[in-house]
Amino acid sequence: MHVLIVGAGLMGTTTAWYLRQHGVDVTVLDRAEGAGMDTSFANAGMLTPSMADPWNAPGVLSKLLRWVGKDDAPMLLRPQALPSLLGWGIRFMFNSRPARFRKNTLKNVAIAHYSLEQLRSLRTELALDYDQTLGGTLRACRDQASLDHAASLAGFLADHGVEYQVLDRQGVVRAEPGLRPIAEKLVGGVHYVADESGDAHLFTRGLCDAARMAGVVFRFGAKVTGFTRVGDRLNAVQVGDEEIPADAIILAAGSFTPPLARMLGLRVPVRPVKGYSITLPRGDWPDGPRIPVADDHLHAAVTPLGDRIRVAGTAEFAGYDDRVRPARIRNLLSLLEMIYPEYASRIEPGAAEPWCGFRPMSADGVPILGPTPIPNLYVNVGQGHLGWTMSAGSGKLVADLVAGASPDLPMNNYSLDRF
């Protein structure tokens, strides 16, 4: 059996690894010049079952309307994206109803926990080093209402395996001493003790190397231009003038999965949600973060990655506009100054490496995994802001399904035909 995977990011690379463990011949195609070069390249770096709640929480519509036109808004809707969002947006809002939101959160918690277990096994088995930290994550809250909301959500998730501690102001500083300069601006926080963090790009590269050694073929600079069919099945992928035969095909190209599916007359309800990050040298900062900190009020996260600091935040519905907008980068630097003012004063001009990428967001905030109406075509997409968290689990579930093994989770929760 020969399987072609389109996409060499987190989803494609993990799927390839697990398929190879089943003895399947695998070829991975990617338009970029290496593994993990798009959305997997510079995300927030957090592995967080604690943040399994979808972004379409109850009340999201009123927030979006309130933030329209504000360049410093945490979630921004740009006018050029509206035509592509109409049908998808109706589903997105429909799933923001409280009962559906809770149901979808539980689906995400299940796969997030499962995925973190698989990632830990990979880390041990392959001795992967990706600047990981294992001390949990911290959600810092600047007002009592935010703390109460965070504690309530944590309590709900605790019934499904999320470990947490609610902290007062002093507890927050003990957990993350670097926050001492802004302690008076905080009322408390929630420490999710089992969360982790690490560089998703380094992980993807390391796993790509291991998969190659195991026999997986990666072809970079290979842009898919079409597919060929025999009857109701696909039998090849077109890359320019070349046809590459396959017994099965998996689309794991993140936000570029829907355009590929449209070539085949399929609709995959995923839209790109643009996110930004900056990466800076840690330097000689003595009070650098020990664990990732998410500031609940500022909608930003600061993550330690070895000798670097990653600041991430904001979400834009902007279609496939991949321009790095200077205003958004300035906003991230401003958010960093509000969280770690002592570090911000140390930053040299031009030290920040800006980046943006597209989170592939499904209409209900839950991944889309498994078969499609075309018998030998599968998808692994829609993880949204939880792509790093859900990657290993998503890859294993899809690989098991394609290889004819029984997946460890109920796949109807993640199937395309739920839409």
Number of C-alpha atoms within 10 A of each C-alpha: 10 14 23 25 28 30 31 32 31 34 32 32 31 26 29 33 25 20 24 20 16 14 13 19 18 25 20 26 25 24 19 17 12 17 30 25 19 24 24 26 20 26 30 31 27 30 31 23 27 26 22 25 23 25 18 19 19 18 12 16 15 9 14 15 12 13 16 14 13 12 17 17 20 20 25 23 21 15 12 13 17 14 10 13 20 11 12 18 17 11 17 24 17 16 22 22 15 13 11 15 20 19 13 22 22 19 19 26 22 18 27 27 24 21 24 23 14 18 22 12 13 16 17 10 9 11 10 19 13 19 17 22 21 14 17 23 29 26 24 31 27 20 15 13 11 18 23 16 12 19 20 12 14 22 16 15 22 13 9 13 14 21 18 21 15 19 22 17 19 17 16 25 20 13 20 21 16 22 24 18 14 15 18 12 15 21 19 25 32 24 27 22 16 19 26 21 25 24 26 28 23 20 24 28 21 19 22 27 15 15 22 16 10 13 17 21 17 24 19 16 13 18 16 18 14 16 19 15 11 8 7 10 15 20 19 20 22 16 17 11 8 11 16 14 17 19 15 21 26 27 23 28 27 31 27 19 24 21 15 20 18 11 12 14 10 14 16 23 23 27 28 26 24 27 26 23 26 24 22 19 18 20 13 10 12 9 15 21 20 18 24 29 24 25 22 18 13 19 15 20 27 27 27 28 25 14 12 14 21 24 28 29 25 22 21 21 22 22 21 16 15 13 11 16 13 10 11 22 23 14 17 25 18 15 23 23 14 16 25 20 16 18 18 15 9 12 15 10 6 8 11 18 13 21 21 23 24 28 27 28 28 24 27 26 28 25 29 29 26 25 20 18 12 13 12 18 21 24 28 31 33 29 27 25 24 25 27 31 29 30 29 29 25 29 25 24 25 27 28 19 18 24 19 10 12 13 15 13 14 13 17 12 18 22 18 22 13 8 11
